[in-house]
Amino acid sequence: MINKLILGDNLEVLKKIESETVDLIYLDPPFFSNRNYEVIWGDEGEIRSFQDRWAGGIDHYIAWLKERVEQMYRILKPTGSIFLHCDWHANVYIRVDILDRIFGMDNFRGEIIWQRHNSHNDARKKLAVLTDTIWYYTKSNKSIYNPIYGSLDEKYTDSFYKYDDGDGKGLYRLGDMASPNPRPNMMYEWQGFPYPAKGWRYEKETMQKLHDEGRIYYPTANNGNYDYSKRPALKRYLDEQKGQLLGNIWADIQNVQSQASERIGYPTQKPEALLERIIKMASNEGDTVFDPFMGGGTTIAVADKLGRKWTGIDQSVQAIKVTELRLDRQRDLFSAPFIVQLHKYDYDTLRYKNAFEFEAWIVQQFGGLSNAKQRSDLGLDGKMPDNTPVQVKRSDNVGRSVIDNFLSAVKRADKKLYDKNIEDQKPVGYIIAFSFGRGAVEEAARLKLKENIIIKLVTVEEIVPVSKKPDITVEINELSRDSKGVREIEFVAAGRSEAGIEFYSWDFEYSSEKGFRASVIIDREGRQRHKLKAGVHHIAVKVVDNNGLESVEIIRLKVNGTVERTE
């Protein structure tokens, strides 16, 4: 499975996903709040998706959500889990009318109560709601579950972890080494110490291993000799403790604070620690995580960090592009590749990308199967479900000679299929290109009219919508300098696109090796102020339009006695 960010209606995308292919689903749908709109990003796709959602009251909202959860149940593996994040407005309806009916009451695993924040001024007027509900269900009783741990209480650690041998292993507490039940085979003398009434907890081999590792505490008398009136104990080091086993009340994870490094300006952004806990609890490395209401992309960013495969969907262009920027910012040499599936594709990117990658991608988009061999294939790049050949030309104005060569290759590849397609008046093959010249069009028409041979000429734009990426220019103004030569520079970006501009992003430490890594993810005005010391600086600004297409302008500034823009 290839990691994907998909722009679109999640219900339509869900219907196309193969059954039982996902290990974990987390969804944070728009909360039911009796408003006509609940718009976060404010772009056209999001507004369309939220329009009239609440018009029919709670019944309308539950029906809207239920048909999506039904599809989520279908794509979950038998060992899979779902976590549905909601608040008090509809949590009861969601459990009774959706989750219990689709997943069954027997597969209810818990109601996670997440305390988002502490009491505020509203609590003086009414009982403040400080929590969200996360419903946790599984598809069967064979689901993945990894115990979760929280931080140990500071008072507890201060009270019990009070021993330190000064050997660099840190603080430890003493653990009982006596067996809780009578065990005759554990009743042996150890280092001169008599065995406890019910025997030791460990066999001799294990005791010896613990002894050799220095993990047994031996009580001593004032003279430094062993005190045999007391019992040895196990050293349990603080650094080795996983933490305190947690239940369903999670009060140890703060909401995203205003100064948090992970904050992106998304109003309902969930903290990475919350998603990290859920993903670790109900999946393993290499499993597939799915988020159908991606929002600011926290689920996807965390899943990627934890080595899971993932798919994220959102109706908003900004949600898709912000998530892409978050992924780019955290990527390293070991990060898995991903694709971004938009409503429109940039002509230049498609036209000049790697030929083999483009061939495979466009054949799949056309509904065919790409040719994995890429060599000795007679120039045929794929086939349709009925095995009819497909050829891809990553070029414009494809000429007459391509038709002649393709027809010859089709005959040699499968003469029986070729003859059958002619008899059935079906295409003997498909040629995909960005555009076709007059000679190719006329020859295809002649073959059909005179010889009853149909070669279907298909432009890329007939398969996927193609558009031009936006243009961008950047103006630079020096605002001030201090006594140390530090300059404050104003950068003003201006993007132009027929689709309209969504937002800008800035990378003030750009390097070609690392690629674009946004230090400012969302800038709706295209205006930034930044202080630069003497030296050479590379600044990159990215503009994103309403189609999700983008352009990047890289600025090289030399700051010394003056501020000079160099190419």
C-alpha positions as CSV (number, residue, x, y, z in Angstrom):
1,M,0.0,0.0,0.0
2,I,1.3,3.5,-0.9
3,N,0.8,6.2,1.6
4,K,-1.7,8.7,0.3
5,L,-3.2,12.2,1.0
6,I,-6.5,12.3,-0.9
7,L,-8.6,15.5,-1.6
8,G,-12.2,14.6,-1.8
9,D,-15.5,13.4,-0.2
10,N,-14.5,10.7,2.2
11,L,-17.6,8.7,1.5
12,E,-16.8,8.4,-2.2
13,V,-13.2,7.6,-1.4
14,L,-14.2,5.0,1.2
15,K,-16.4,3.1,-1.3
16,K,-13.3,2.6,-3.5
17,I,-11.1,1.1,-0.8
18,E,-10.7,-2.6,-0.7
19,S,-12.4,-4.5,2.2
20,E,-10.4,-5.5,5.2
21,T,-7.2,-3.6,4.4
22,V,-6.9,-1.2,7.4
23,D,-5.7,-1.9,10.9
24,L,-6.7,1.3,12.7
25,I,-9.1,4.1,12.1
26,Y,-9.2,7.3,14.0
27,L,-11.8,9.9,13.0
28,D,-12.4,13.3,14.5
29,P,-15.5,14.4,12.5
30,P,-17.0,17.9,12.9
31,F,-18.8,18.0,16.2
32,F,-22.5,18.4,16.2
33,S,-23.2,21.9,17.5
34,N,-26.5,23.0,15.8
35,R,-24.7,25.5,13.6
36,N,-25.3,25.9,9.8
37,Y,-21.6,25.9,9.2
38,E,-18.6,24.8,11.1
39,V,-15.8,26.1,8.9
40,I,-12.2,25.9,10.0
41,W,-10.0,26.5,7.0
42,G,-12.6,28.5,5.0
43,D,-11.8,27.2,1.6
44,E,-14.4,26.3,-1.0
45,G,-14.1,22.5,-0.6
46,E,-14.6,22.7,3.1
47,I,-17.6,25.0,2.9
48,R,-19.3,22.7,0.4
49,S,-18.8,19.8,2.7
50,F,-20.3,21.5,5.7
51,Q,-23.2,23.2,4.0
52,D,-26.6,22.1,5.3
53,R,-25.1,19.3,7.4
54,W,-27.0,20.3,10.4
55,A,-30.2,21.4,8.7
56,G,-32.1,18.3,9.7
57,G,-31.0,18.3,13.4
58,I,-29.4,15.4,15.2
59,D,-31.1,12.8,13.0
60,H,-29.6,14.3,9.9
61,Y,-26.1,14.4,11.5
62,I,-26.3,10.8,12.7
63,A,-27.4,9.6,9.2
64,W,-24.6,11.5,7.6
65,L,-22.0,10.0,9.9
66,K,-23.5,6.5,10.0
67,E,-23.1,5.8,6.2
68,R,-19.4,6.7,6.5
69,V,-18.8,4.5,9.5
70,E,-20.5,1.6,7.7
71,Q,-17.8,1.9,5.0
72,M,-15.1,2.1,7.7
73,Y,-16.4,-1.1,9.3
74,R,-16.0,-2.8,5.9
75,I,-12.4,-1.7,5.3
76,L,-11.2,-2.7,8.8
77,K,-9.4,-6.0,9.1
78,P,-10.9,-8.5,11.6
79,T,-8.1,-7.5,14.0
80,G,-8.8,-3.8,13.5
81,S,-10.0,-1.0,15.8
82,I,-11.8,2.3,15.4
83,F,-11.5,5.4,17.6
84,L,-14.3,8.0,17.1
85,H,-13.6,11.3,18.7
86,C,-16.7,13.4,19.7
87,D,-18.0,15.7,22.4
88,W,-21.1,15.9,24.6
89,H,-23.4,17.3,21.9
90,A,-23.8,13.9,20.2
91,N,-21.7,11.3,21.9
92,V,-24.6,9.2,23.2
93,Y,-26.4,9.2,19.8
94,I,-23.1,8.2,18.1
95,R,-22.6,5.2,20.4
96,V,-26.2,3.9,20.4
97,D,-27.3,4.7,16.9
98,I,-24.0,4.1,15.0
99,L,-21.3,2.2,16.8
100,D,-23.4,-0.3,18.8
101,R,-25.5,-1.1,15.7
102,I,-22.5,-1.4,13.2
103,F,-19.8,-2.9,15.4
104,G,-22.0,-4.6,18.0
105,M,-22.1,-4.0,21.8
106,D,-19.8,-7.0,22.3
107,N,-17.1,-5.2,20.5
108,F,-17.2,-2.1,22.6
109,R,-13.8,-1.7,24.2
110,G,-14.0,1.5,26.2
111,E,-15.0,5.1,26.5
112,I,-11.8,7.1,26.6
113,I,-12.3,10.4,28.5
114,W,-9.8,13.0,27.4
115,Q,-9.5,16.0,29.6
116,R,-8.6,18.8,27.2
117,H,-8.0,21.6,29.6
118,N,-8.7,22.8,33.1
119,S,-11.6,24.9,34.4
120,H,-12.0,28.4,33.1
121,N,-14.1,31.4,33.8
122,D,-17.3,29.8,32.4
123,A,-17.2,27.4,35.3
124,R,-18.5,30.3,37.5
125,K,-21.7,30.4,35.5
126,K,-22.3,26.7,34.7
127,L,-20.7,23.3,35.0
128,A,-17.8,23.5,32.6
129,V,-17.3,20.8,30.0
130,L,-13.6,20.0,30.1
131,T,-13.5,16.6,28.3
132,D,-14.0,14.9,24.9
133,T,-15.2,11.3,24.4
134,I,-13.3,8.9,22.2
135,W,-15.3,5.8,21.6
136,Y,-13.1,2.7,21.2
137,Y,-14.5,-0.4,19.3
138,T,-13.0,-3.4,17.6
139,K,-14.2,-5.5,14.7
140,S,-13.8,-8.7,16.6
141,N,-12.4,-10.1,19.9
142,K,-9.1,-10.8,18.2
143,S,-8.0,-7.2,17.9
144,I,-4.5,-5.7,18.4
145,Y,-4.0,-4.3,21.9
146,N,-0.7,-3.0,23.4
147,P,-1.0,-1.9,27.1
148,I,-0.4,1.8,27.6
149,Y,1.5,3.5,30.3
150,G,1.5,7.1,31.7
151,S,4.1,8.9,33.7
152,L,4.8,7.7,37.2
153,D,3.5,10.0,39.9
154,E,6.2,12.3,41.3
155,K,5.2,11.7,44.9
156,Y,5.3,8.0,44.3
157,T,8.8,8.0,42.7
158,D,10.1,10.3,45.5
159,S,8.8,7.9,48.1
160,F,9.9,4.6,46.7
161,Y,12.8,5.2,44.3
162,K,15.2,6.4,47.0
163,Y,18.2,4.0,46.5
164,D,21.3,4.8,44.4
165,D,24.5,2.7,44.3
166,G,26.4,5.5,42.6
167,D,27.2,3.2,39.7
168,G,25.5,5.2,37.0
169,K,22.4,3.0,36.9
170,G,20.3,5.6,38.7
171,L,17.6,5.4,41.3
172,Y,15.9,2.1,42.2
173,R,13.3,0.7,44.7
174,L,13.3,-2.7,46.3
175,G,11.0,-5.5,45.0
176,D,10.0,-8.6,46.9
177,M,11.7,-11.8,45.7
178,A,9.5,-14.2,47.7
179,S,7.1,-16.4,45.8
180,P,3.4,-15.6,46.4
181,N,2.5,-19.3,46.3
182,P,4.1,-22.4,47.8
183,R,6.8,-23.6,45.3
184,P,8.8,-26.6,46.6
185,N,11.3,-26.4,43.7
186,M,12.1,-22.8,44.7
187,M,13.0,-23.6,48.3
188,Y,16.8,-23.4,48.2
189,E,19.4,-21.5,50.2
190,W,20.9,-18.5,48.3
191,Q,24.2,-16.9,49.2
192,G,23.7,-18.1,52.7
193,F,20.2,-16.6,53.0
194,P,17.4,-19.1,53.9
195,Y,14.5,-19.3,51.5
196,P,11.2,-17.5,52.3
197,A,8.3,-19.6,53.7
198,K,6.8,-20.3,50.2
199,G,10.1,-20.3,48.4
200,W,11.9,-17.8,46.1
201,R,10.1,-16.2,43.1
202,Y,12.9,-17.2,40.7
203,E,14.7,-20.4,39.7
204,K,18.4,-20.8,40.6
205,E,19.5,-20.0,37.0
206,T,17.6,-16.7,37.0
207,M,18.8,-15.8,40.5
208,Q,22.4,-16.3,39.3
209,K,21.8,-14.1,36.3
210,L,20.3,-11.4,38.5
211,H,23.3,-11.7,40.9
212,D,25.9,-11.4,38.1
213,E,24.1,-8.3,36.8
214,G,24.2,-6.7,40.3
215,R,20.4,-6.5,40.4
216,I,20.0,-8.1,43.8
217,Y,20.2,-6.0,47.0
218,Y,21.7,-7.9,49.9
219,P,21.0,-6.4,53.4
220,T,24.1,-5.9,55.5
221,A,24.8,-5.3,59.2
222,N,26.8,-2.4,60.6
223,N,30.0,-4.4,60.3
224,G,29.5,-4.7,56.5
225,N,28.6,-8.4,56.5
226,Y,25.4,-9.8,55.2
227,D,22.5,-9.6,57.7
228,Y,20.9,-13.0,57.3
229,S,17.9,-12.0,59.5
230,K,16.7,-10.0,56.5
231,R,15.9,-11.0,53.0
232,P,17.5,-10.0,49.7
233,A,15.4,-7.8,47.4
234,L,15.3,-7.1,43.6
235,K,16.5,-3.7,42.4
236,R,13.8,-2.2,40.2
237,Y,15.4,0.8,38.4
238,L,13.4,3.9,37.7
239,D,14.7,4.3,34.2
240,E,13.5,0.8,33.3
241,Q,9.9,1.3,34.4
242,K,7.4,1.7,31.5
243,G,5.2,4.0,33.7
244,Q,1.8,3.6,35.3
245,L,-0.7,1.4,33.5
246,L,-3.5,3.6,32.2
247,G,-7.2,3.1,32.1
248,N,-9.8,5.1,30.2
249,I,-9.3,8.5,31.9
250,W,-6.6,10.5,30.1
251,A,-5.8,13.7,32.0
252,D,-2.1,13.7,31.4
253,I,-2.2,15.1,27.8
254,Q,-2.6,18.8,27.3
255,N,-4.4,20.4,24.4
256,V,-2.1,22.1,21.9
257,Q,-0.9,25.3,23.6
258,S,-0.4,28.6,21.8
259,Q,3.4,28.4,22.0
260,A,3.7,24.7,21.2
261,S,6.2,23.8,18.5
262,E,3.7,21.5,16.8
263,R,1.0,24.2,16.6
264,I,0.0,25.0,13.0
265,G,-2.9,27.4,13.6
266,Y,-5.6,24.8,13.1
267,P,-8.4,25.6,15.7
268,T,-9.3,22.0,16.7
269,Q,-5.8,20.6,16.3
270,K,-5.3,17.5,18.4
271,P,-1.9,17.0,20.2
272,E,0.5,14.5,18.8
273,A,0.8,12.8,22.2
274,L,-2.9,11.9,22.0
275,L,-2.6,10.2,18.6
276,E,0.7,8.6,19.5
277,R,-1.0,6.9,22.5
278,I,-3.9,5.6,20.3
279,I,-1.7,4.4,17.5
280,K,0.7,2.6,19.7
281,M,-2.1,1.0,21.7
282,A,-4.0,-0.5,18.7
283,S,-1.5,-1.1,16.0
284,N,2.1,-2.3,15.4
285,E,4.8,-1.0,13.1
286,G,4.0,-1.6,9.5
287,D,0.2,-1.6,10.1
288,T,-2.1,0.7,8.2
289,V,-3.7,3.8,9.9
290,F,-6.6,5.6,8.3
291,D,-8.0,9.1,9.0
292,P,-11.1,10.1,6.9
293,F,-11.4,13.6,8.5
294,M,-7.7,14.6,8.4
295,G,-7.9,18.2,9.4
296,G,-4.5,19.5,10.4
297,G,-2.9,16.1,9.7
298,T,-1.9,15.1,13.2
299,T,-2.9,11.4,12.8
300,I,-0.9,11.2,9.6
301,A,2.2,13.0,10.9
302,V,2.3,10.7,14.0
303,A,1.6,7.5,12.0
304,D,4.4,8.4,9.7
305,K,6.8,9.0,12.6
306,L,5.8,5.6,14.1
307,G,6.5,3.6,11.0
308,R,2.9,2.9,10.1
309,K,1.4,3.0,6.6
310,W,-1.4,5.5,6.2
311,T,-4.1,7.1,4.2
312,G,-5.7,10.5,5.0
313,I,-8.7,12.2,3.4
314,D,-10.1,15.7,3.6
315,Q,-12.4,17.9,1.5
316,S,-10.2,20.9,2.1
317,V,-7.3,21.8,-0.1
318,Q,-5.6,23.6,2.8
319,A,-5.9,20.5,5.0
320,I,-4.2,18.4,2.4
321,K,-1.4,20.8,1.7
322,V,-0.8,21.6,5.4
323,T,-0.5,17.9,6.1
324,E,1.9,17.6,3.2
325,L,4.1,20.4,4.6
326,R,4.1,18.8,8.1
327,L,5.3,15.5,6.5
328,D,8.0,17.3,4.5
329,R,9.2,19.0,7.6
330,Q,9.7,15.8,9.6
331,R,11.1,13.6,6.7
332,D,14.5,11.9,6.8
333,L,16.3,9.2,4.7
334,F,14.1,6.4,6.2
335,S,10.7,8.0,5.6
336,A,8.4,6.1,3.3
337,P,7.3,7.9,0.0
338,F,3.7,9.2,-0.3
339,I,1.5,10.6,-3.0
340,V,-0.9,13.6,-3.0
341,Q,-4.1,13.0,-4.9
342,L,-5.8,16.3,-5.9
343,H,-8.7,17.2,-8.1
344,K,-6.3,18.8,-10.6
345,Y,-2.7,18.0,-11.6
346,D,0.0,20.4,-12.6
347,Y,0.9,20.0,-16.3
348,D,4.6,20.7,-15.9
349,T,4.9,18.2,-13.1
350,L,3.3,15.4,-15.1
351,R,4.9,16.3,-18.4
352,Y,8.5,16.3,-17.1
353,K,8.4,13.7,-14.3
354,N,10.2,10.3,-14.6
355,A,8.9,8.5,-17.7
356,F,8.4,5.1,-16.1
357,E,6.7,6.6,-13.0
358,F,4.4,8.6,-15.2
359,E,3.5,5.6,-17.5
360,A,2.6,3.4,-14.5
361,W,0.6,6.2,-12.8
362,I,-1.4,7.3,-15.8
363,V,-2.2,3.7,-16.9
364,Q,-3.6,3.0,-13.4
365,Q,-5.6,6.2,-13.4
366,F,-7.1,5.1,-16.7
367,G,-8.2,1.9,-15.1
368,G,-5.6,-0.4,-16.5
369,L,-2.6,-2.4,-15.2
370,S,0.8,-1.0,-15.8
371,N,3.6,-3.2,-17.3
372,A,6.1,-4.0,-14.6
373,K,8.8,-5.2,-17.1
374,Q,9.5,-1.9,-18.8
375,R,11.8,-3.8,-21.2
376,S,11.1,-6.1,-24.1
377,D,7.5,-5.0,-24.0
378,L,7.1,-4.1,-27.7
379,G,6.6,-0.5,-26.5
380,L,3.3,-1.4,-24.7
381,D,3.1,0.2,-21.3
382,G,0.1,-1.6,-19.8
383,K,-3.2,-3.3,-20.5
384,M,-6.9,-2.8,-19.7
385,P,-8.8,-5.4,-17.6
386,D,-9.7,-7.2,-20.9
387,N,-6.0,-7.3,-21.8
388,T,-6.3,-4.7,-24.6
389,P,-2.9,-3.0,-24.9
390,V,-2.1,0.6,-23.7
391,Q,0.8,2.8,-24.8
392,V,1.8,6.0,-23.1
393,K,3.6,8.9,-24.8
394,R,4.8,11.5,-22.3
395,S,4.8,14.2,-25.0
396,D,2.7,16.6,-27.0
397,N,1.7,16.5,-30.7
398,V,2.1,12.8,-31.1
399,G,2.5,12.0,-34.8
400,R,1.4,9.5,-37.4
401,S,4.5,7.2,-36.9
402,V,3.4,6.4,-33.4
403,I,0.1,5.0,-34.7
404,D,1.9,2.8,-37.3
405,N,4.4,1.4,-34.7
406,F,1.7,0.9,-32.1
407,L,-0.5,-1.0,-34.6
408,S,2.4,-3.3,-35.5
409,A,3.2,-4.0,-31.8
410,V,-0.5,-4.8,-31.0
411,K,-0.7,-7.4,-33.7
412,R,2.5,-9.1,-32.5
413,A,1.6,-9.0,-28.8
414,D,-1.7,-11.0,-29.1
415,K,-3.0,-11.6,-32.6
416,K,-6.0,-13.5,-31.4
417,L,-7.1,-10.7,-29.1
418,Y,-6.4,-8.2,-31.9
419,D,-8.7,-10.1,-34.4
420,K,-11.4,-10.5,-31.7
421,N,-11.5,-6.8,-30.9
422,I,-11.8,-5.9,-34.6
423,E,-14.7,-8.5,-34.9
424,D,-16.4,-7.0,-31.9
425,Q,-15.8,-3.4,-33.1
426,K,-13.8,-2.6,-30.0
427,P,-10.5,-0.7,-29.7
428,V,-7.5,-2.8,-30.5
429,G,-5.5,-0.5,-28.3
430,Y,-5.2,2.8,-26.5
431,I,-2.6,5.5,-26.9
432,I,-2.3,8.1,-24.1
433,A,-0.5,11.4,-24.7
434,F,-0.7,15.0,-23.7
435,S,-1.9,15.9,-27.2
436,F,-2.0,14.4,-30.7
437,G,-0.9,16.0,-34.0
438,R,-3.1,16.2,-37.1
439,G,-1.3,13.2,-38.7
440,A,-2.1,10.9,-35.8
441,V,-5.7,12.0,-35.6
442,E,-6.3,11.6,-39.3
443,E,-4.6,8.1,-39.4
444,A,-6.7,6.9,-36.4
445,A,-9.9,8.1,-38.3
446,R,-8.8,6.4,-41.5
447,L,-8.1,3.1,-39.8
448,K,-11.5,3.2,-38.2
449,L,-13.4,4.2,-41.4
450,K,-11.5,2.1,-44.0
451,E,-10.2,-0.9,-42.1
452,N,-12.6,-1.2,-39.2
453,I,-9.6,-0.9,-36.8
454,I,-10.2,1.3,-33.8
455,I,-7.2,2.8,-32.0
456,K,-8.5,5.1,-29.2
457,L,-6.5,8.3,-28.8
458,V,-6.8,9.5,-25.2
459,T,-5.3,12.8,-23.9
460,V,-4.0,12.9,-20.3
461,E,-6.6,15.6,-19.5
462,E,-9.4,13.2,-20.4
463,I,-8.1,10.9,-17.6
464,V,-7.1,13.4,-15.0
465,P,-7.9,17.1,-14.9
466,V,-4.8,19.2,-15.7
467,S,-4.1,22.8,-14.8
468,K,-1.3,25.3,-14.7
469,K,0.5,25.9,-11.4
470,P,0.4,29.4,-10.0
471,D,3.0,32.1,-10.6
472,I,4.8,33.9,-7.8
473,T,6.9,37.0,-7.3
474,V,8.6,38.2,-4.1
475,E,9.4,41.8,-3.2
476,I,12.1,42.5,-0.6
477,N,12.2,45.6,1.6
478,E,14.8,46.4,4.3
479,L,13.1,47.8,7.3
480,S,15.9,48.4,9.9
481,R,19.3,47.4,11.1
482,D,20.8,47.3,14.6
483,S,24.3,48.1,15.9
484,K,25.4,44.5,15.3
485,G,24.5,44.6,11.6
486,V,21.3,42.5,12.0
487,R,18.8,43.5,9.3
488,E,15.0,43.2,9.6
489,I,13.7,42.4,6.1
490,E,10.1,42.4,4.9
491,F,9.2,39.8,2.3
492,V,6.0,40.3,0.3
493,A,4.9,37.4,-1.9
494,A,2.3,37.8,-4.7
495,G,0.8,34.7,-6.2
496,R,-1.3,34.6,-9.3
497,S,-3.7,31.7,-10.3
498,E,-7.0,31.6,-12.2
499,A,-8.2,29.3,-9.4
500,G,-7.3,31.8,-6.7
501,I,-4.6,31.7,-4.0
502,E,-5.2,29.7,-0.8
503,F,-2.1,30.5,1.3
504,Y,1.7,30.9,1.4
505,S,4.4,29.0,3.3
506,W,7.9,30.1,4.2
507,D,11.2,28.3,4.7
508,F,13.8,30.8,6.1
509,E,16.6,28.2,6.2
510,Y,16.1,26.6,2.8
511,S,18.6,24.1,1.5
512,S,18.4,22.1,-1.7
513,E,19.6,19.0,0.0
514,K,16.7,18.9,2.6
515,G,14.1,20.5,0.3
516,F,11.3,22.8,1.5
517,R,10.7,22.6,5.2
518,A,8.3,25.2,6.3
519,S,9.1,27.4,9.3
520,V,5.9,29.3,8.7
521,I,3.2,26.8,7.4
522,I,0.2,29.1,6.9
523,D,0.4,32.7,5.8
524,R,-2.7,33.9,4.2
525,E,-1.4,37.4,3.2
526,G,2.1,36.5,1.8
527,R,3.8,38.9,4.1
528,Q,6.6,38.1,6.6
529,R,9.2,40.0,8.5
530,H,12.5,38.2,9.4
531,K,15.8,39.2,10.9
532,L,19.0,38.2,9.2
533,K,22.6,38.4,10.3
534,A,25.5,39.1,8.0
535,G,26.1,36.3,5.5
536,V,24.4,34.5,2.7
537,H,20.8,33.3,3.3
538,H,18.5,31.2,1.2
539,I,14.8,31.8,1.7
540,A,12.0,29.9,-0.1
541,V,8.3,30.8,-0.3
542,K,5.7,28.4,-1.5
543,V,2.3,29.5,-2.9
544,V,-0.7,27.1,-3.0
545,D,-3.8,27.8,-5.1
546,N,-7.4,26.6,-4.7
547,N,-6.6,23.5,-6.8
548,G,-3.8,22.5,-4.4
549,L,-1.2,23.3,-7.1
550,E,1.9,25.1,-5.9
551,S,5.0,27.0,-7.0
552,V,8.2,27.8,-5.0
553,E,10.4,30.9,-5.3
554,I,13.9,30.6,-3.9
555,I,15.6,33.8,-2.9
556,R,19.4,34.2,-2.3
557,L,20.2,37.2,-0.1
558,K,23.7,38.4,0.7
559,V,23.7,40.6,3.8
560,N,26.8,42.6,4.5
561,G,27.1,46.4,4.2
562,T,23.9,46.2,2.1
563,V,21.2,43.6,1.5
564,E,21.7,42.2,-2.0
565,R,19.5,39.8,-3.8
566,T,21.6,37.4,-6.0
567,E,20.6,34.7,-8.5
